[in-house]
Amino acid sequence: MRKPIPALAFVALVALHGAPAAEPAAAPFEFDEANVAALEQRMADGSLSAHELTARYLDRIAALDAAGPALHAVIEVNPDALSDADALDTERRAGHVRGALHGIPVLLKDNIETAGRLHTSAGSLALADVIAARDATLVAKLRAAGAIVLGKTNLSEWANFRSTNASSGWSGRGGQTRNPYALDRNPCGSSSGTGAAIAANFAVIGVGTETDGSIVCPSSVNGLVGIKPTLGLVSRAGIVPLAHSQDTAGPMTRSVADAALLLGVMAGSDVRDPATAPANAHTADYLRALDAHGLRGARLGIVRKMAGFHPDVEALFARNVEALKAAGAIVIDDVDLADAGKYDDDEFTVLQYEFKHDIDAYLAALPAGANAPRSLADLIAFDERERAREMPWFGQDMFQKSQARGPLTDAAYRRARNTSHAMAAHGIDRALAKHHLDALIAPSAGPAWITDWIDGDHAAGNTAQPAAVAGYPHITVPASDVHGLPVGLSFFAGAWSESRLITLAYAFEQATHARKAPRFLPSATQ
């Protein structure tokens, strides 16, 4: 049973961010639920310009993010967005189209580096003045394909690795992100701002990052498609790290087609990230995987231990299973995922060791003139000095536990890393092989919980961990809602199976059309 938000925390939430609107606050918007293909067609026929599209999204962010329902999903807008749009319009008029995203606005999680005038802070005041020397590799690819970086999105500060009592979607720099479906509910994290912003139609497409659940969960509770790719399919170069053995970036969109397109643009090998060395051999034109009949004959295994955590979600999941069967899938029930839940402690040990190693290296390599901490120890000291702004509700116990860890040569780290990865990968591989499955399925997460700054998150369900620890791909797709709160359906499988998973997710999406746009209600419906 979820705890209600304590009165003190709710009073503070209202004081800092304003009371939730008494009724839906969003006026009709021309580009509600717009997709890339339709917008590209309009720009191609001259009925829409990149400048007009970008300006309309900037206006919507101003009206609904800082004002109106005040989602606090966008931490910073790009001051060069309109000039970038003008340049792309000029190129199009001259007959040059860069790629599949020419003139399409994209929002990026604020742990993804952008050159120019946008900051990259991971939500922390400690990095509030930092501007990256160059784009992250995935950003360079997006720009090369014609995308316009509209801005950066809020997140659970430091990708939710500062405190065990943290509230997802809160950062010292951006405040608390709200869920656009019910403003008193949480957007999950750590890609909270991307989830809320794309759900609320603040941009066409968005990019999040995941270590364990940070794409899948906010996509699920915000009614989005989210793809957590195979580790190494998308370069992490230029992304503020949490743990290199599990970190990846991925698409967060309103449709499977847009997610497939975005993944294809971002995927590929990169000399800046050795983990991507095999990526070129496994990338594909993911749009070719979009088959509305792709569930016919597909073998899907229900991981029953990952369901049953909420009666209304269980009833919805049963309807989802019937929809899969009606679309031609063969569903095998109660597939056992060996060792699931048995490597929690080992995973946490790995994350502690790798965070200290990775963030020390990242901070030490920041531009020489950057006014920023240069180590995890410096970050801890900064937070203590800025306690009133950085730690008003929860502390930094996870920082401190990580700081206490030794180097990656420690036997404790090597054992935990080998054990957790092997158990997660073996569990998925064994289940797929034993039942000759195309994918495993389960509810992605429970409905969004009430935001609580004192006790932190109290979410139900965890489908993300096995694929996250194994480094395997995982897709969540909208599966309808519980009391107006979105819930997703997860498909996950072995390494480099993105194309197959996209086919399955797309066929389910086309069979159900389950996504509903948010209404910015003050609380969940009855």
C-alpha positions as CSV (number, residue, x, y, z in Angstrom):
1,M,0.0,0.0,0.0
2,R,1.4,3.3,-1.0
3,K,1.8,6.0,1.6
4,P,0.2,9.4,1.0
5,I,2.5,12.4,0.7
6,P,3.0,13.8,4.2
7,A,1.3,17.2,4.8
8,L,4.6,19.0,5.4
9,A,6.1,17.8,2.1
10,F,3.0,18.8,0.2
11,V,3.0,22.3,1.7
12,A,6.6,22.6,0.7
13,L,5.8,21.4,-2.8
14,V,3.1,24.0,-3.2
15,A,5.4,26.7,-1.8
16,L,8.2,26.0,-4.2
17,H,6.3,25.2,-7.3
18,G,2.7,26.4,-6.9
19,A,-0.5,24.5,-6.2
20,P,-1.7,22.1,-8.9
21,A,-4.3,23.5,-11.3
22,A,-7.9,22.8,-10.3
23,E,-8.8,21.6,-13.8
24,P,-7.0,20.8,-17.0
25,A,-4.8,23.7,-18.0
26,A,-3.7,22.9,-21.5
27,A,-5.3,24.6,-24.5
28,P,-5.7,22.8,-27.8
29,F,-2.3,22.4,-29.5
30,E,-1.9,21.9,-33.2
31,F,1.0,19.5,-32.8
32,D,-0.5,17.3,-30.0
33,E,0.7,13.7,-30.6
34,A,2.5,14.8,-33.8
35,N,5.0,12.3,-35.2
36,V,8.2,12.7,-37.1
37,A,6.9,11.3,-40.5
38,A,3.9,13.7,-40.6
39,L,5.9,16.7,-39.6
40,E,8.6,15.9,-42.2
41,Q,5.9,15.6,-44.8
42,R,4.6,19.0,-44.0
43,M,8.0,20.6,-44.1
44,A,8.7,18.9,-47.4
45,D,5.5,20.3,-49.0
46,G,6.1,23.7,-47.6
47,S,3.1,24.0,-45.3
48,L,5.3,24.1,-42.2
49,S,8.8,25.4,-41.4
50,A,11.3,24.2,-38.8
51,H,11.2,27.8,-37.4
52,E,7.4,27.7,-36.9
53,L,7.5,24.2,-35.4
54,T,10.3,25.1,-33.0
55,A,8.7,28.4,-31.9
56,R,5.4,26.6,-31.2
57,Y,7.1,24.1,-28.9
58,L,9.1,26.9,-27.1
59,D,5.8,28.7,-26.5
60,R,4.2,25.5,-25.2
61,I,7.1,24.9,-22.8
62,A,6.8,28.5,-21.5
63,A,3.0,28.2,-21.0
64,L,3.0,24.7,-19.4
65,D,6.4,24.0,-17.9
66,A,7.3,27.1,-15.9
67,A,3.7,28.4,-15.8
68,G,0.3,26.7,-15.9
69,P,0.6,23.2,-14.5
70,A,4.3,23.9,-14.0
71,L,5.7,20.4,-14.8
72,H,9.3,21.5,-14.3
73,A,10.3,19.0,-17.0
74,V,12.6,21.3,-19.0
75,I,15.6,22.5,-17.1
76,E,16.9,24.8,-19.8
77,V,15.8,25.8,-23.4
78,N,18.3,26.3,-26.1
79,P,18.9,30.0,-26.8
80,D,20.0,29.0,-30.3
81,A,17.1,26.8,-31.2
82,L,15.3,29.3,-33.5
83,S,18.5,30.3,-35.3
84,D,19.3,26.6,-35.7
85,A,15.8,26.1,-37.2
86,D,16.3,29.0,-39.6
87,A,19.6,27.5,-40.8
88,L,17.8,24.2,-41.5
89,D,15.0,25.9,-43.3
90,T,17.5,27.6,-45.5
91,E,19.2,24.3,-46.3
92,R,15.8,22.7,-47.2
93,R,14.9,25.6,-49.5
94,A,18.3,25.1,-51.2
95,G,17.4,21.4,-51.8
96,H,19.6,19.9,-49.0
97,V,17.9,17.7,-46.4
98,R,20.4,16.4,-43.9
99,G,18.5,13.3,-42.8
100,A,15.4,11.7,-41.4
101,L,15.1,14.3,-38.6
102,H,15.7,17.5,-40.6
103,G,14.0,20.3,-38.7
104,I,12.6,18.1,-35.9
105,P,13.0,19.4,-32.3
106,V,14.4,17.0,-29.7
107,L,14.8,17.3,-25.9
108,L,17.8,15.8,-24.2
109,K,18.3,14.7,-20.6
110,D,20.6,17.0,-18.8
111,N,23.3,14.5,-18.4
112,I,24.0,14.5,-22.1
113,E,26.7,16.9,-23.2
114,T,25.9,19.7,-25.7
115,A,28.4,22.2,-27.1
116,G,27.3,25.8,-27.6
117,R,25.4,27.7,-24.9
118,L,23.4,24.9,-23.2
119,H,24.8,23.6,-19.9
120,T,25.2,20.0,-18.9
121,S,24.7,19.7,-15.1
122,A,23.2,16.3,-14.3
123,G,20.7,18.4,-12.4
124,S,23.3,19.5,-9.8
125,L,24.1,23.0,-8.8
126,A,27.7,21.8,-8.7
127,L,27.8,21.7,-12.5
128,A,25.3,24.6,-13.1
129,D,27.9,26.7,-14.9
130,V,29.5,23.9,-17.0
131,I,29.2,24.0,-20.8
132,A,30.7,21.0,-22.6
133,A,33.6,21.5,-25.0
134,R,31.9,19.2,-27.6
135,D,28.7,17.4,-28.2
136,A,28.1,13.9,-27.0
137,T,28.4,11.5,-29.9
138,L,24.7,10.8,-30.0
139,V,24.0,14.6,-30.1
140,A,26.5,15.0,-33.0
141,K,24.6,12.3,-34.8
142,L,21.2,13.9,-34.1
143,R,22.4,17.2,-35.4
144,A,23.9,15.6,-38.5
145,A,20.5,14.1,-39.2
146,G,18.9,17.5,-39.0
147,A,17.5,17.5,-35.4
148,I,17.1,20.7,-33.5
149,V,18.2,20.6,-29.9
150,L,15.3,22.3,-28.2
151,G,16.6,22.1,-24.7
152,K,17.7,19.9,-21.8
153,T,15.3,18.1,-19.5
154,N,15.2,17.8,-15.7
155,L,16.2,14.5,-14.1
156,S,16.6,12.7,-10.8
157,E,19.8,14.5,-9.8
158,W,23.0,12.5,-10.7
159,A,20.7,9.9,-12.4
160,N,19.2,9.1,-9.0
161,F,22.4,7.9,-7.4
162,R,22.8,10.4,-4.5
163,S,20.3,9.2,-1.9
164,T,18.3,6.1,-1.1
165,N,15.5,8.4,0.0
166,A,15.4,10.6,-3.1
167,S,12.3,11.6,-4.9
168,S,12.5,10.7,-8.6
169,G,12.4,13.8,-10.8
170,W,13.9,16.2,-8.2
171,S,17.2,18.0,-8.8
172,G,18.8,20.9,-7.0
173,R,18.9,22.8,-10.3
174,G,15.5,22.0,-11.7
175,G,13.2,21.3,-8.7
176,Q,10.5,18.6,-8.8
177,T,9.2,17.3,-12.1
178,R,5.5,16.5,-12.1
179,N,3.6,13.8,-13.9
180,P,1.4,15.4,-16.6
181,Y,-1.3,12.8,-16.1
182,A,-1.8,13.7,-12.4
183,L,0.2,16.6,-11.0
184,D,0.6,15.2,-7.5
185,R,2.1,12.0,-8.9
186,N,5.7,11.2,-9.7
187,P,7.2,11.0,-13.2
188,C,9.6,8.2,-12.2
189,G,13.2,8.5,-13.1
190,S,15.9,9.2,-13.6
191,S,14.8,10.4,-17.1
192,S,11.9,12.1,-15.4
193,G,11.9,15.4,-17.4
194,T,12.2,13.6,-20.8
195,G,9.3,11.4,-19.9
196,A,7.0,14.2,-18.7
197,A,8.0,16.6,-21.5
198,I,7.5,14.2,-24.4
199,A,4.2,13.0,-22.9
200,A,3.1,16.6,-22.6
201,N,4.0,17.3,-26.2
202,F,6.9,19.7,-25.5
203,A,8.9,18.2,-28.4
204,V,8.5,15.5,-31.0
205,I,11.1,13.1,-29.6
206,G,13.4,12.8,-26.5
207,V,16.4,11.0,-25.3
208,G,16.9,9.5,-21.9
209,T,19.6,7.4,-20.2
210,E,19.3,4.2,-18.2
211,T,21.4,2.3,-15.7
212,D,18.5,0.3,-14.2
213,G,15.0,1.4,-15.1
214,S,15.7,5.1,-15.9
215,I,14.2,4.9,-19.5
216,V,11.7,2.1,-19.0
217,C,10.0,3.4,-15.8
218,P,9.5,7.0,-16.8
219,S,8.3,5.9,-20.2
220,S,5.8,3.5,-18.6
221,V,4.3,6.0,-16.1
222,N,4.2,8.8,-18.7
223,G,2.5,6.8,-21.5
224,L,5.6,6.6,-23.8
225,V,7.5,4.1,-25.8
226,G,11.0,3.7,-24.3
227,I,13.9,1.7,-25.7
228,K,16.8,0.7,-23.5
229,P,19.2,-0.6,-26.1
230,T,21.8,-3.4,-25.8
231,L,24.8,-2.0,-24.0
232,G,27.2,-0.7,-26.6
233,L,24.7,-0.1,-29.4
234,V,24.6,3.7,-28.6
235,S,27.7,5.6,-27.6
236,R,28.0,6.9,-24.1
237,A,30.8,9.3,-25.0
238,G,29.8,12.7,-23.6
239,I,27.2,11.4,-21.1
240,V,27.7,12.0,-17.4
241,P,28.4,8.5,-16.1
242,L,26.8,6.4,-13.4
243,A,28.2,2.9,-14.0
244,H,29.9,1.9,-17.3
245,S,28.8,-1.7,-17.1
246,Q,25.1,-0.7,-17.3
247,D,24.8,2.9,-18.7
248,T,23.2,3.5,-22.0
249,A,21.1,6.2,-23.8
250,G,17.9,5.5,-25.6
251,P,14.8,6.9,-27.3
252,M,11.7,8.1,-25.4
253,T,8.8,8.9,-27.8
254,R,5.1,8.8,-28.2
255,S,5.2,6.0,-30.9
256,V,7.2,2.9,-31.8
257,A,7.9,4.3,-35.2
258,D,9.5,7.5,-33.8
259,A,11.5,5.4,-31.3
260,A,12.8,3.1,-34.1
261,L,13.8,6.1,-36.2
262,L,15.5,7.8,-33.3
263,L,17.4,4.6,-32.3
264,G,18.6,4.2,-35.9
265,V,20.1,7.7,-35.9
266,M,21.9,7.2,-32.6
267,A,23.2,3.7,-33.0
268,G,26.6,2.7,-34.2
269,S,30.3,2.2,-33.3
270,D,32.3,5.1,-31.9
271,V,36.0,5.3,-31.2
272,R,35.2,7.4,-28.1
273,D,33.4,4.5,-26.5
274,P,35.1,1.1,-26.8
275,A,32.0,-0.7,-25.7
276,T,30.4,0.2,-29.1
277,A,33.1,-1.7,-31.1
278,P,30.6,-4.4,-32.3
279,A,27.7,-2.0,-32.8
280,N,28.1,-1.4,-36.6
281,A,27.7,-5.2,-37.1
282,H,24.4,-5.2,-35.3
283,T,22.8,-1.9,-36.3
284,A,19.8,-2.0,-38.7
285,D,17.2,0.1,-40.4
286,Y,14.8,-0.3,-37.5
287,L,12.0,1.2,-39.6
288,R,12.0,-2.0,-41.6
289,A,11.0,-3.8,-38.4
290,L,7.7,-2.0,-38.2
291,D,5.2,-4.8,-39.1
292,A,1.6,-4.4,-37.9
293,H,1.2,-8.2,-38.2
294,G,4.5,-9.0,-36.4
295,L,2.9,-10.8,-33.5
296,R,1.6,-13.6,-35.8
297,G,3.4,-16.8,-34.6
298,A,5.6,-14.9,-32.1
299,R,6.4,-16.8,-29.0
300,L,6.2,-14.7,-25.8
301,G,6.9,-15.8,-22.3
302,I,5.1,-14.2,-19.3
303,V,7.5,-13.6,-16.4
304,R,4.7,-14.1,-13.8
305,K,7.0,-13.2,-10.9
306,M,7.2,-9.7,-12.3
307,A,3.4,-9.3,-12.4
308,G,0.9,-9.5,-9.6
309,F,2.1,-6.5,-7.7
310,H,-1.0,-4.5,-8.1
311,P,-4.6,-5.9,-8.7
312,D,-5.6,-3.2,-11.3
313,V,-2.3,-3.6,-13.2
314,E,-2.8,-7.4,-13.1
315,A,-6.3,-7.0,-14.6
316,L,-4.9,-4.7,-17.3
317,F,-2.0,-7.1,-18.0
318,A,-4.5,-10.0,-18.5
319,R,-6.3,-7.8,-21.1
320,N,-2.9,-7.1,-22.8
321,V,-2.2,-10.8,-23.0
322,E,-5.5,-11.4,-24.6
323,A,-4.7,-8.7,-27.1
324,L,-1.4,-10.3,-27.9
325,K,-3.1,-13.7,-28.5
326,A,-5.8,-12.1,-30.7
327,A,-3.0,-10.6,-32.8
328,G,-1.5,-14.1,-33.3
329,A,1.0,-14.5,-30.6
330,I,1.7,-17.8,-28.8
331,V,1.9,-17.0,-25.1
332,I,3.6,-19.3,-22.6
333,D,2.6,-18.5,-19.1
334,D,4.7,-18.4,-15.9
335,V,8.2,-18.6,-17.4
336,D,10.8,-18.7,-14.7
337,L,13.6,-16.1,-14.8
338,A,16.3,-18.0,-12.9
339,D,18.0,-16.0,-10.2
340,A,15.9,-12.9,-10.6
341,G,16.1,-10.8,-7.4
342,K,19.1,-12.8,-6.2
343,Y,21.7,-10.3,-7.4
344,D,20.4,-7.1,-6.0
345,D,23.2,-6.6,-3.5
346,D,25.9,-7.5,-6.1
347,E,24.4,-5.0,-8.5
348,F,24.4,-2.2,-5.9
349,T,28.1,-3.0,-5.1
350,V,29.0,-2.8,-8.7
351,L,27.2,0.6,-9.1
352,Q,29.0,2.0,-6.0
353,Y,32.4,1.0,-7.3
354,E,31.8,2.1,-10.8
355,F,30.2,5.4,-9.9
356,K,33.2,6.5,-7.9
357,H,35.6,5.5,-10.6
358,D,33.6,6.9,-13.5
359,I,32.5,10.2,-12.0
360,D,36.1,10.9,-10.7
361,A,37.3,10.4,-14.3
362,Y,34.5,12.5,-15.8
363,L,34.9,15.4,-13.4
364,A,38.7,15.5,-13.7
365,A,38.4,15.8,-17.5
366,L,36.0,18.8,-17.5
367,P,37.3,21.8,-19.4
368,A,40.2,23.6,-17.5
369,G,38.2,26.7,-17.0
370,A,35.0,25.0,-15.7
371,N,33.9,26.1,-12.2
372,A,33.1,22.6,-11.0
373,P,34.2,19.9,-8.5
374,R,36.9,17.6,-9.8
375,S,36.1,14.4,-7.8
376,L,33.3,12.6,-5.9
377,A,34.9,13.9,-2.7
378,D,34.6,17.4,-4.0
379,L,30.9,16.8,-4.8
380,I,30.2,15.6,-1.3
381,A,31.9,18.7,0.1
382,F,29.9,20.9,-2.3
383,D,26.6,19.4,-1.2
384,E,27.5,19.9,2.4
385,R,28.3,23.6,1.8
386,E,25.1,24.0,-0.2
387,R,22.9,21.8,2.1
388,A,20.0,24.3,2.1
389,R,19.7,24.1,-1.7
390,E,21.0,20.7,-2.5
391,M,19.8,18.6,0.5
392,P,16.5,20.1,1.8
393,W,14.8,16.7,2.0
394,F,17.3,13.9,1.5
395,G,21.0,13.5,1.8
396,Q,23.9,11.8,-0.1
397,D,24.3,8.4,1.5
398,M,24.9,6.8,-1.8
399,F,27.6,9.3,-2.6
400,Q,29.2,8.5,0.7
401,K,29.0,4.7,0.3
402,S,30.5,5.0,-3.2
403,Q,33.3,7.2,-1.9
404,A,34.2,4.5,0.7
405,R,34.8,2.0,-2.1
406,G,38.2,1.2,-3.4
407,P,39.5,0.8,-7.0
408,L,38.1,-1.5,-9.6
409,T,40.9,-3.9,-9.0
410,D,39.3,-4.9,-5.7
411,A,38.2,-8.5,-5.5
412,A,34.8,-7.5,-4.1
413,Y,34.1,-5.5,-7.2
414,R,35.3,-8.1,-9.6
415,R,33.2,-10.9,-7.9
416,A,30.1,-8.7,-7.7
417,R,30.4,-7.7,-11.4
418,N,31.0,-11.2,-12.7
419,T,28.2,-12.7,-10.5
420,S,25.5,-10.1,-11.2
421,H,26.1,-10.0,-15.0
422,A,26.3,-13.7,-15.4
423,M,23.2,-14.4,-13.3
424,A,21.1,-11.8,-15.2
425,A,22.2,-12.8,-18.6
426,H,21.9,-16.5,-17.9
427,G,18.4,-16.1,-16.6
428,I,17.2,-14.3,-19.7
429,D,19.1,-16.6,-22.2
430,R,18.0,-19.8,-20.5
431,A,14.3,-18.8,-20.5
432,L,14.4,-17.8,-24.1
433,A,16.1,-21.0,-25.2
434,K,14.0,-23.4,-23.0
435,H,10.7,-22.2,-24.4
436,H,12.0,-21.1,-27.9
437,L,10.8,-17.6,-27.2
438,D,11.1,-14.4,-29.2
439,A,10.8,-12.2,-26.1
440,L,9.8,-12.1,-22.4
441,I,6.9,-9.9,-21.3
442,A,5.6,-8.4,-18.1
443,P,4.0,-5.1,-16.9
444,S,6.7,-2.4,-17.1
445,A,5.9,-0.8,-13.8
446,G,3.0,0.1,-11.6
447,P,1.0,3.3,-11.9
448,A,2.8,6.5,-10.8
449,W,2.9,7.1,-7.0
450,I,2.3,10.3,-5.1
451,T,5.5,12.4,-4.9
452,D,6.9,12.2,-1.5
453,W,10.0,14.3,-0.5
454,I,10.3,12.8,3.0
455,D,10.1,9.0,2.5
456,G,11.1,9.1,-1.2
457,D,9.9,6.8,-3.9
458,H,7.5,3.9,-3.2
459,A,7.0,2.4,-6.6
460,A,5.5,-1.1,-7.3
461,G,7.0,-3.5,-9.7
462,N,10.4,-3.8,-11.3
463,T,10.7,-5.3,-14.7
464,A,13.9,-3.4,-15.7
465,Q,16.6,-5.0,-13.6
466,P,17.4,-8.3,-15.5
467,A,17.9,-6.6,-18.9
468,A,19.7,-3.7,-17.3
469,V,22.2,-5.8,-15.5
470,A,22.6,-8.2,-18.4
471,G,23.1,-5.3,-20.8
472,Y,20.2,-6.6,-23.0
473,P,17.5,-4.5,-24.8
474,H,14.2,-3.7,-23.3
475,I,11.2,-1.9,-24.8
476,T,8.1,-0.6,-23.0
477,V,5.0,0.4,-25.0
478,P,1.8,2.0,-23.7
479,A,-0.7,-0.6,-22.5
480,S,-3.6,1.7,-21.3
481,D,-4.0,3.1,-17.8
482,V,-5.1,2.5,-14.3
483,H,-7.3,5.3,-12.9
484,G,-6.0,7.6,-15.6
485,L,-2.4,6.7,-14.8
486,P,-0.5,5.1,-17.7
487,V,1.0,1.6,-17.5
488,G,3.4,0.1,-20.0
489,L,3.9,-3.5,-21.4
490,S,7.5,-4.6,-21.5
491,F,9.2,-6.8,-24.1
492,F,12.9,-7.9,-23.5
493,A,15.2,-10.5,-24.9
494,G,18.9,-11.2,-25.6
495,A,21.7,-9.0,-26.9
496,W,21.2,-7.2,-30.2
497,S,17.5,-8.2,-30.5
498,E,16.3,-4.6,-31.0
499,S,14.7,-5.3,-34.4
500,R,12.7,-8.2,-33.2
501,L,11.5,-6.3,-30.1
502,I,10.5,-3.3,-32.2
503,T,8.4,-5.6,-34.4
504,L,6.6,-7.0,-31.4
505,A,6.1,-3.7,-29.7
506,Y,4.8,-2.0,-33.0
507,A,2.4,-4.8,-33.6
508,F,1.0,-4.5,-30.1
509,E,0.8,-0.7,-30.4
510,Q,-1.1,-1.0,-33.7
511,A,-3.5,-3.6,-32.2
512,T,-4.3,-1.6,-29.1
513,H,-3.6,2.1,-29.8
514,A,-3.5,2.4,-26.0
515,R,-1.6,5.7,-25.6
516,K,-3.7,8.6,-24.3
517,A,-2.5,12.2,-24.1
518,P,-2.3,13.7,-20.6
519,R,-4.9,16.2,-19.3
520,F,-2.8,17.8,-16.5
521,L,-5.3,16.8,-13.8
522,P,-4.5,17.7,-10.2
523,S,-4.8,14.1,-9.1
524,A,-5.7,10.6,-10.4
525,T,-9.2,9.9,-11.7
526,Q,-11.6,7.6,-9.9
